[in-house]
Amino acid sequence: QKKVQKALKSINHHIDNRDLRLEVADLSLLPKDFNKRSPDNFILSVLLKYSSENPILLTSDIGLQVKAKGLGISNISLKEFLRQTKA
């Protein structure tokens, strides 16, 4: 939990300094049969908006990982990310 708190503090700091921006979902980018009210799908639509930049989704939510893979979006779990950053 300390790592999560540290990450949230860092995000908060950078938002205040305008180094980060919040993005609006574009649900028109989702396949027609995707639920347009699902928070996961809002996230996926932003990733699809930036698909030409090869975004990587960082999530430990297996359902979201499966959907992302199905849409051709690379993803990594927090556990795997932390393991890679230690190397």
PyMOL commands that place a pseudoatom at each C-alpha (Angstrom):
pseudoatom trace, name=CA, resn=GLN, resi=1, chain=A, elem=C, hetatm=0, pos=[0.000, 0.000, 0.000]
pseudoatom trace, name=CA, resn=LYS, resi=2, chain=A, elem=C, hetatm=0, pos=[2.930, 2.352, 0.517]
pseudoatom trace, name=CA, resn=LYS, resi=3, chain=A, elem=C, hetatm=0, pos=[3.766, 2.065, -3.184]
pseudoatom trace, name=CA, resn=VAL, resi=4, chain=A, elem=C, hetatm=0, pos=[0.181, 2.909, -4.134]
pseudoatom trace, name=CA, resn=GLN, resi=5, chain=A, elem=C, hetatm=0, pos=[0.192, 5.956, -1.858]
pseudoatom trace, name=CA, resn=LYS, resi=6, chain=A, elem=C, hetatm=0, pos=[3.534, 7.050, -3.306]
pseudoatom trace, name=CA, resn=ALA, resi=7, chain=A, elem=C, hetatm=0, pos=[2.195, 6.673, -6.854]
pseudoatom trace, name=CA, resn=LEU, resi=8, chain=A, elem=C, hetatm=0, pos=[-0.955, 8.660, -6.052]
pseudoatom trace, name=CA, resn=LYS, resi=9, chain=A, elem=C, hetatm=0, pos=[1.088, 11.448, -4.466]
pseudoatom trace, name=CA, resn=SER, resi=10, chain=A, elem=C, hetatm=0, pos=[3.297, 11.559, -7.542]
pseudoatom trace, name=CA, resn=ILE, resi=11, chain=A, elem=C, hetatm=0, pos=[0.295, 11.734, -9.881]
pseudoatom trace, name=CA, resn=ASN, resi=12, chain=A, elem=C, hetatm=0, pos=[-1.262, 14.468, -7.766]
pseudoatom trace, name=CA, resn=HIS, resi=13, chain=A, elem=C, hetatm=0, pos=[1.986, 16.464, -7.817]
pseudoatom trace, name=CA, resn=HIS, resi=14, chain=A, elem=C, hetatm=0, pos=[2.376, 16.189, -11.576]
pseudoatom trace, name=CA, resn=ILE, resi=15, chain=A, elem=C, hetatm=0, pos=[-1.238, 17.104, -12.276]
pseudoatom trace, name=CA, resn=ASP, resi=16, chain=A, elem=C, hetatm=0, pos=[-0.726, 20.241, -10.199]
pseudoatom trace, name=CA, resn=ASN, resi=17, chain=A, elem=C, hetatm=0, pos=[2.355, 21.049, -12.269]
pseudoatom trace, name=CA, resn=ARG, resi=18, chain=A, elem=C, hetatm=0, pos=[0.424, 20.367, -15.471]
pseudoatom trace, name=CA, resn=ASP, resi=19, chain=A, elem=C, hetatm=0, pos=[2.844, 17.648, -16.573]
pseudoatom trace, name=CA, resn=LEU, resi=20, chain=A, elem=C, hetatm=0, pos=[-0.118, 15.261, -16.930]
pseudoatom trace, name=CA, resn=ARG, resi=21, chain=A, elem=C, hetatm=0, pos=[-3.478, 15.691, -18.564]
pseudoatom trace, name=CA, resn=LEU, resi=22, chain=A, elem=C, hetatm=0, pos=[-6.809, 14.004, -18.170]
pseudoatom trace, name=CA, resn=GLU, resi=23, chain=A, elem=C, hetatm=0, pos=[-8.348, 12.546, -21.299]
pseudoatom trace, name=CA, resn=VAL, resi=24, chain=A, elem=C, hetatm=0, pos=[-11.986, 12.271, -22.297]
pseudoatom trace, name=CA, resn=ALA, resi=25, chain=A, elem=C, hetatm=0, pos=[-13.280, 8.899, -23.438]
pseudoatom trace, name=CA, resn=ASP, resi=26, chain=A, elem=C, hetatm=0, pos=[-14.362, 8.516, -27.056]
pseudoatom trace, name=CA, resn=LEU, resi=27, chain=A, elem=C, hetatm=0, pos=[-16.875, 5.684, -26.922]
pseudoatom trace, name=CA, resn=SER, resi=28, chain=A, elem=C, hetatm=0, pos=[-17.318, 5.756, -30.715]
pseudoatom trace, name=CA, resn=LEU, resi=29, chain=A, elem=C, hetatm=0, pos=[-13.929, 4.003, -30.949]
pseudoatom trace, name=CA, resn=LEU, resi=30, chain=A, elem=C, hetatm=0, pos=[-15.241, 0.905, -29.164]
pseudoatom trace, name=CA, resn=PRO, resi=31, chain=A, elem=C, hetatm=0, pos=[-16.705, -2.085, -30.998]
pseudoatom trace, name=CA, resn=LYS, resi=32, chain=A, elem=C, hetatm=0, pos=[-20.496, -1.727, -31.322]
pseudoatom trace, name=CA, resn=ASP, resi=33, chain=A, elem=C, hetatm=0, pos=[-21.258, -4.553, -28.877]
pseudoatom trace, name=CA, resn=PHE, resi=34, chain=A, elem=C, hetatm=0, pos=[-19.183, -3.064, -26.015]
pseudoatom trace, name=CA, resn=ASN, resi=35, chain=A, elem=C, hetatm=0, pos=[-21.157, -1.672, -23.077]
pseudoatom trace, name=CA, resn=LYS, resi=36, chain=A, elem=C, hetatm=0, pos=[-20.949, 2.126, -23.361]
pseudoatom trace, name=CA, resn=ARG, resi=37, chain=A, elem=C, hetatm=0, pos=[-21.509, 2.533, -19.593]
pseudoatom trace, name=CA, resn=SER, resi=38, chain=A, elem=C, hetatm=0, pos=[-18.663, 0.326, -18.388]
pseudoatom trace, name=CA, resn=PRO, resi=39, chain=A, elem=C, hetatm=0, pos=[-15.817, 2.222, -16.671]
pseudoatom trace, name=CA, resn=ASP, resi=40, chain=A, elem=C, hetatm=0, pos=[-13.368, -0.335, -18.131]
pseudoatom trace, name=CA, resn=ASN, resi=41, chain=A, elem=C, hetatm=0, pos=[-14.566, 0.521, -21.606]
pseudoatom trace, name=CA, resn=PHE, resi=42, chain=A, elem=C, hetatm=0, pos=[-14.063, 4.245, -20.986]
pseudoatom trace, name=CA, resn=ILE, resi=43, chain=A, elem=C, hetatm=0, pos=[-10.416, 3.436, -20.227]
pseudoatom trace, name=CA, resn=LEU, resi=44, chain=A, elem=C, hetatm=0, pos=[-10.144, 1.244, -23.324]
pseudoatom trace, name=CA, resn=SER, resi=45, chain=A, elem=C, hetatm=0, pos=[-11.562, 3.991, -25.539]
pseudoatom trace, name=CA, resn=VAL, resi=46, chain=A, elem=C, hetatm=0, pos=[-8.814, 6.385, -24.433]
pseudoatom trace, name=CA, resn=LEU, resi=47, chain=A, elem=C, hetatm=0, pos=[-6.209, 3.724, -25.191]
pseudoatom trace, name=CA, resn=LEU, resi=48, chain=A, elem=C, hetatm=0, pos=[-7.768, 3.217, -28.623]
pseudoatom trace, name=CA, resn=LYS, resi=49, chain=A, elem=C, hetatm=0, pos=[-7.562, 6.986, -29.196]
pseudoatom trace, name=CA, resn=TYR, resi=50, chain=A, elem=C, hetatm=0, pos=[-3.791, 6.684, -28.816]
pseudoatom trace, name=CA, resn=SER, resi=51, chain=A, elem=C, hetatm=0, pos=[-3.369, 3.312, -30.535]
pseudoatom trace, name=CA, resn=SER, resi=52, chain=A, elem=C, hetatm=0, pos=[-0.946, 4.783, -33.089]
pseudoatom trace, name=CA, resn=GLU, resi=53, chain=A, elem=C, hetatm=0, pos=[1.414, 5.548, -30.184]
pseudoatom trace, name=CA, resn=ASN, resi=54, chain=A, elem=C, hetatm=0, pos=[1.306, 1.930, -28.923]
pseudoatom trace, name=CA, resn=PRO, resi=55, chain=A, elem=C, hetatm=0, pos=[0.017, 2.640, -25.400]
pseudoatom trace, name=CA, resn=ILE, resi=56, chain=A, elem=C, hetatm=0, pos=[0.548, 0.108, -22.626]
pseudoatom trace, name=CA, resn=LEU, resi=57, chain=A, elem=C, hetatm=0, pos=[-2.200, -0.448, -20.074]
pseudoatom trace, name=CA, resn=LEU, resi=58, chain=A, elem=C, hetatm=0, pos=[-0.980, -0.922, -16.504]
pseudoatom trace, name=CA, resn=THR, resi=59, chain=A, elem=C, hetatm=0, pos=[-3.623, -2.914, -14.625]
pseudoatom trace, name=CA, resn=SER, resi=60, chain=A, elem=C, hetatm=0, pos=[-3.991, -5.969, -12.448]
pseudoatom trace, name=CA, resn=ASP, resi=61, chain=A, elem=C, hetatm=0, pos=[-7.654, -6.319, -13.478]
pseudoatom trace, name=CA, resn=ILE, resi=62, chain=A, elem=C, hetatm=0, pos=[-7.699, -9.572, -15.450]
pseudoatom trace, name=CA, resn=GLY, resi=63, chain=A, elem=C, hetatm=0, pos=[-10.997, -8.765, -17.165]
pseudoatom trace, name=CA, resn=LEU, resi=64, chain=A, elem=C, hetatm=0, pos=[-9.623, -5.463, -18.396]
pseudoatom trace, name=CA, resn=GLN, resi=65, chain=A, elem=C, hetatm=0, pos=[-6.401, -7.188, -19.500]
pseudoatom trace, name=CA, resn=VAL, resi=66, chain=A, elem=C, hetatm=0, pos=[-8.400, -9.676, -21.597]
pseudoatom trace, name=CA, resn=LYS, resi=67, chain=A, elem=C, hetatm=0, pos=[-10.466, -6.930, -23.238]
pseudoatom trace, name=CA, resn=ALA, resi=68, chain=A, elem=C, hetatm=0, pos=[-7.325, -4.915, -23.979]
pseudoatom trace, name=CA, resn=LYS, resi=69, chain=A, elem=C, hetatm=0, pos=[-5.584, -7.910, -25.539]
pseudoatom trace, name=CA, resn=GLY, resi=70, chain=A, elem=C, hetatm=0, pos=[-8.670, -8.549, -27.651]
pseudoatom trace, name=CA, resn=LEU, resi=71, chain=A, elem=C, hetatm=0, pos=[-8.418, -4.992, -28.964]
pseudoatom trace, name=CA, resn=GLY, resi=72, chain=A, elem=C, hetatm=0, pos=[-4.696, -5.335, -29.653]
pseudoatom trace, name=CA, resn=ILE, resi=73, chain=A, elem=C, hetatm=0, pos=[-3.646, -3.141, -26.718]
pseudoatom trace, name=CA, resn=SER, resi=74, chain=A, elem=C, hetatm=0, pos=[-0.508, -4.153, -24.846]
pseudoatom trace, name=CA, resn=ASN, resi=75, chain=A, elem=C, hetatm=0, pos=[-0.862, -4.447, -21.097]
pseudoatom trace, name=CA, resn=ILE, resi=76, chain=A, elem=C, hetatm=0, pos=[1.126, -5.323, -18.028]
pseudoatom trace, name=CA, resn=SER, resi=77, chain=A, elem=C, hetatm=0, pos=[0.143, -6.057, -14.443]
pseudoatom trace, name=CA, resn=LEU, resi=78, chain=A, elem=C, hetatm=0, pos=[1.403, -3.919, -11.589]
pseudoatom trace, name=CA, resn=LYS, resi=79, chain=A, elem=C, hetatm=0, pos=[3.246, -6.948, -10.191]
pseudoatom trace, name=CA, resn=GLU, resi=80, chain=A, elem=C, hetatm=0, pos=[5.041, -7.528, -13.507]
pseudoatom trace, name=CA, resn=PHE, resi=81, chain=A, elem=C, hetatm=0, pos=[5.818, -3.823, -13.874]
pseudoatom trace, name=CA, resn=LEU, resi=82, chain=A, elem=C, hetatm=0, pos=[7.354, -3.664, -10.393]
pseudoatom trace, name=CA, resn=ARG, resi=83, chain=A, elem=C, hetatm=0, pos=[9.349, -6.830, -11.108]
pseudoatom trace, name=CA, resn=GLN, resi=84, chain=A, elem=C, hetatm=0, pos=[10.759, -5.264, -14.296]
pseudoatom trace, name=CA, resn=THR, resi=85, chain=A, elem=C, hetatm=0, pos=[11.630, -1.970, -12.625]
pseudoatom trace, name=CA, resn=LYS, resi=86, chain=A, elem=C, hetatm=0, pos=[13.673, -3.769, -9.965]
pseudoatom trace, name=CA, resn=ALA, resi=87, chain=A, elem=C, hetatm=0, pos=[15.888, -5.408, -12.606]
for i in range(1, 87): cmd.bond("trace and resi %d" % i, "trace and resi %d" % (i + 1))
show_as sticks, trace
zoom trace
